[in-house]
Amino acid sequence: MDTALFHESLQEFHKWLSAEETALQVQAESPEEFFANNQTLLSIIDTLPNGFTILTPDFKVLYTNKAMQRWFAGGRKNYHIKCYRLFHNNQKGACVQCPARVSMQTKGPANVIHDCGTDEKTGEPFYQHVHTVPVLNAAGETVLILEYSYNLTEQRHTAEMLENANRKILLLEQENSLLKKSLEENEQRLRDLEETVRNNMETYVRPAVEYIQSRIGQDGRILSSMIEESVYPITRRRHSRAINLTTREIQVATMIKEGQSSKQIADTLCITKKAVDYHRANIRKKLKLDQKANLQVYLSVYL
């Protein structure tokens, strides 16, 4: 086949494919003339992965390319059979949305998405996007109908899977939103409970414990420590007084809690012992501890 002629014919074919909204008309006085003048084009069409069919005005099939033969005729050439019988499982009449019928009425291109039933090999639904163009004679009469068919089965299947996936994602998002809201409500209830327990400790329990401690000394401090440790798993907050400590004071308090002496703390932090003693005094002041209270024991409980 001449290469230049091949490409010229291919361009003409692509021009026809894009003619859905144009006034393009293919002309021939008879089917014989059309087939005689378009052998090169038909050779190209026969190699296409999508289907191509030529029909008479009474819907008889005169030509199918190899793709259509694979899809509907089991690899055979079945001609002079009504298209709706060959392509639609022996259907008794033309399709309601038949693009070939539209092309005969309008003398122009038409297209429609066809549900072609079930694929005999896979058992899956089979869909096509069918484009039609009439072949007219000089009198404007329809001589032939050219049909070009895209196999949309995989695209439709993919679209259905995507739609199902989107529905599932939407449901998951809704469930996640409800779960998130429920968790937020539970967390708020927990925070409210912690705040209530902490406030009750500060308002009612601590003054009583401090009064007892002033009366019975060390045993009172032990009682206070036991109460604090009992409620800490609920409140998850240490003594409110500890919040006022500076970063340096927290460092010093942590080392005191670990049992380090003032000299050891000074050496570790590269400060003087006098500075450590100053921080000790501030820690006691902020925690409202007198000199009789054991700072290390207190910090072990509250820090």
C-alpha positions in Angstrom: 0.0 0.0 0.0 1.3 3.5 -0.9 2.3 5.2 2.4 1.2 8.7 1.4 -2.2 7.3 0.3 -2.4 5.4 3.6 -1.9 8.5 5.7 -4.2 10.6 3.6 -7.0 8.0 4.0 -6.2 7.9 7.8 -6.6 11.7 8.0 -9.9 11.5 6.2 -11.1 8.8 8.6 -10.1 10.9 11.7 -12.0 13.8 10.0 -15.1 11.6 9.9 -14.7 10.6 13.5 -14.8 14.2 14.6 -17.8 15.0 12.5 -20.5 14.6 15.2 -21.5 18.2 15.1 -20.6 19.1 11.5 -22.4 18.9 8.2 -19.9 16.4 6.8 -21.5 14.1 4.2 -20.0 11.0 2.6 -21.3 10.6 -1.0 -21.7 7.6 -3.3 -24.4 6.7 -5.8 -24.5 3.0 -4.7 -23.0 0.6 -2.2 -20.9 -0.9 -5.0 -19.4 2.5 -5.8 -18.6 3.2 -2.2 -16.8 -0.1 -1.7 -14.9 0.3 -5.0 -13.7 3.8 -4.1 -12.8 3.2 -0.5 -10.7 0.0 -0.4 -7.7 1.8 1.2 -9.9 3.3 3.9 -11.5 -0.1 4.6 -8.0 -1.7 4.9 -7.1 0.9 7.6 -10.5 0.4 9.3 -9.9 -3.3 9.4 -6.9 -2.8 11.7 -8.6 -0.5 14.2 -9.1 -1.8 17.8 -12.6 -0.4 17.8 -15.5 -1.5 15.7 -16.7 -0.4 12.3 -19.9 -1.5 10.5 -21.5 -0.6 7.2 -25.3 -0.9 7.0 -28.0 -0.6 4.3 -30.9 1.7 4.9 -33.0 -1.3 6.1 -30.3 -2.1 8.8 -28.7 -5.1 7.0 -25.0 -5.5 7.7 -22.8 -5.3 4.6 -19.4 -5.0 6.3 -17.8 -5.4 9.8 -14.2 -5.0 10.6 -12.2 -7.5 12.6 -13.0 -5.8 15.9 -16.8 -6.1 15.4 -16.4 -9.7 14.2 -14.5 -10.5 17.5 -17.1 -8.8 19.6 -20.3 -10.1 18.0 -19.7 -12.8 15.4 -17.2 -15.1 17.0 -14.6 -14.1 14.5 -16.9 -14.7 11.5 -18.2 -12.4 8.8 -22.0 -12.4 9.2 -23.4 -10.2 6.4 -27.0 -9.4 5.2 -28.3 -9.9 8.7 -30.2 -7.2 10.5 -27.8 -5.3 12.8 -30.2 -5.4 15.8 -30.3 -9.2 15.4 -26.6 -9.6 15.1 -25.5 -7.1 17.7 -28.4 -7.3 20.2 -29.0 -11.0 20.8 -31.6 -11.5 18.0 -33.6 -8.4 19.0 -36.8 -8.2 16.9 -36.6 -4.6 15.9 -34.4 -1.6 15.6 -33.2 0.0 18.9 -35.3 2.8 20.3 -32.2 5.1 20.4 -30.8 4.0 17.1 -28.2 6.4 15.7 -28.4 4.9 12.2 -32.1 5.8 12.2 -31.3 9.3 13.3 -28.7 9.7 10.6 -31.2 8.6 7.9 -33.7 11.1 9.1 -31.4 14.1 9.5 -29.0 13.2 6.7 -26.2 13.9 9.2 -24.0 12.3 11.9 -25.5 11.0 15.2 -24.2 9.1 18.2 -25.5 7.2 21.2 -24.3 5.0 24.0 -25.6 1.5 23.5 -26.3 -1.2 26.1 -25.4 -4.3 24.1 -26.5 -6.9 26.6 -24.0 -9.4 28.0 -20.6 -10.5 26.7 -20.9 -14.2 25.9 -17.3 -14.9 27.0 -17.1 -12.9 30.2 -20.8 -12.7 31.2 -20.2 -9.0 31.9 -22.4 -6.1 30.6 -21.2 -4.8 27.2 -21.5 -1.1 26.3 -20.6 0.8 23.1 -20.5 4.4 22.1 -21.7 4.3 18.5 -21.2 7.1 15.9 -23.0 7.0 12.6 -22.7 9.0 9.3 -24.9 8.5 6.3 -23.6 7.9 2.8 -25.8 10.0 0.4 -26.3 9.9 -3.3 -26.6 12.9 -5.6 -30.4 13.0 -4.9 -29.8 13.2 -1.1 -31.0 9.7 -0.5 -29.3 7.4 2.1 -27.3 4.7 0.4 -25.4 3.3 3.3 -24.9 4.0 7.1 -21.3 4.0 8.5 -21.0 3.1 12.1 -17.9 3.5 14.3 -18.2 1.9 17.8 -16.0 2.5 20.9 -16.0 -0.3 23.4 -17.0 1.4 26.7 -17.3 -1.7 28.8 -14.1 -1.3 30.7 -14.7 2.5 31.2 -18.2 1.9 32.4 -17.0 -0.9 34.7 -14.2 1.4 36.0 -16.7 4.3 36.5 -19.0 2.0 38.5 -16.1 0.8 40.6 -15.1 4.4 41.2 -18.7 5.4 42.1 -18.9 2.5 44.5 -15.6 3.4 46.0 -16.7 7.1 46.4 -19.9 5.9 48.1 -17.8 3.8 50.5 -15.4 6.7 51.2 -18.4 9.0 51.8 -19.8 6.5 54.3 -16.4 6.1 56.0 -16.1 9.9 56.2 -19.5 10.2 57.8 -18.7 7.4 60.3 -15.3 9.0 61.0 -17.0 12.3 61.6 -19.5 10.7 64.0 -16.6 8.8 65.8 -14.5 12.0 66.0 -17.5 13.9 67.5 -18.1 11.1 70.0 -14.4 11.1 71.0 -14.4 14.8 71.4 -17.5 14.6 73.6 -15.9 11.9 75.7 -12.6 13.8 76.0 -14.6 16.9 77.1 -16.4 14.9 79.7 -13.1 13.5 80.9 -11.6 17.0 81.1 -14.7 18.2 83.0 -14.4 15.3 85.4 -10.7 16.0 86.0 -11.4 19.6 86.6 -14.1 18.8 89.0 -11.9 16.4 91.0 -9.0 18.9 91.0 -11.3 21.7 92.2 -12.7 19.6 94.9 -9.2 18.6 96.0 -8.2 22.3 96.1 -11.4 23.5 97.7 -12.3 20.8 100.2 -9.7 18.1 100.7 -6.4 20.1 100.7 -7.4 22.6 103.4 -8.5 19.7 105.6 -5.3 17.8 105.0 -3.2 20.9 105.7 -5.1 21.5 108.9 -4.5 17.9 110.0 -0.8 18.2 108.9 -0.4 21.2 111.1 -1.8 19.2 114.0 0.0 15.9 113.6 3.1 16.9 111.6 4.9 14.3 109.5 2.0 11.8 109.6 -0.2 14.6 108.1 2.3 15.0 105.2 2.2 11.3 104.5 -1.6 11.4 104.5 -1.5 14.3 102.0 0.9 12.4 99.8 -1.4 9.3 99.8 -4.4 11.4 98.8 -2.5 13.2 96.0 -1.3 9.9 94.5 -4.8 8.5 94.7 -6.4 11.2 92.7 -3.5 11.8 90.2 -4.6 9.0 87.8 -7.9 10.8 87.5 -6.7 14.4 87.3 -3.4 13.7 85.6 -2.2 17.0 87.0 0.2 17.7 89.7 -0.2 20.2 92.5 -1.3 23.5 91.0 1.4 25.3 92.9 4.1 23.5 90.9 2.8 25.3 87.8 4.4 28.6 89.0 7.9 27.2 89.0 10.4 28.7 86.4 12.4 26.5 84.0 15.5 26.7 86.2 13.5 26.0 89.4 12.0 22.9 87.7 15.6 21.8 86.9 16.7 22.3 90.5 13.5 20.7 91.9 14.0 17.6 89.7 17.6 17.2 91.0 16.4 17.6 94.6 13.8 15.0 93.9 16.5 12.7 92.7 18.4 13.2 96.0 21.3 15.4 94.7 22.9 17.8 97.1 23.2 21.5 96.5 26.8 21.2 95.6 26.1 18.4 93.1 23.3 20.5 91.5 25.6 23.5 91.3 28.3 21.5 89.6 25.8 20.0 87.1 24.2 23.3 86.2 27.5 25.2 86.4 26.1 27.7 88.9 27.2 28.6 92.5 25.9 26.7 95.6 24.5 30.1 96.7 22.4 30.2 93.6 21.1 26.7 94.2 20.1 27.7 97.8 18.3 30.7 96.3 16.3 28.5 94.0 15.6 26.1 96.9 14.2 29.0 98.9 12.0 30.2 96.0 10.7 26.6 95.4 9.7 26.3 99.0 8.0 29.7 98.9 6.0 29.0 95.7 5.0 25.6 97.1 4.1 27.2 100.4 6.4 24.8 102.4 7.9 25.8 105.7 11.4 24.8 106.7 10.2 21.8 108.6 8.7 20.1 105.5 11.0 17.6 103.6 11.4 19.2 100.2 12.7 16.0 98.6 9.7 14.0 99.8 7.3 16.6 98.7 8.8 16.9 95.2 8.8 13.1 94.9 5.0 13.2 95.3 4.0 16.4 93.4 6.6 16.9 90.7 
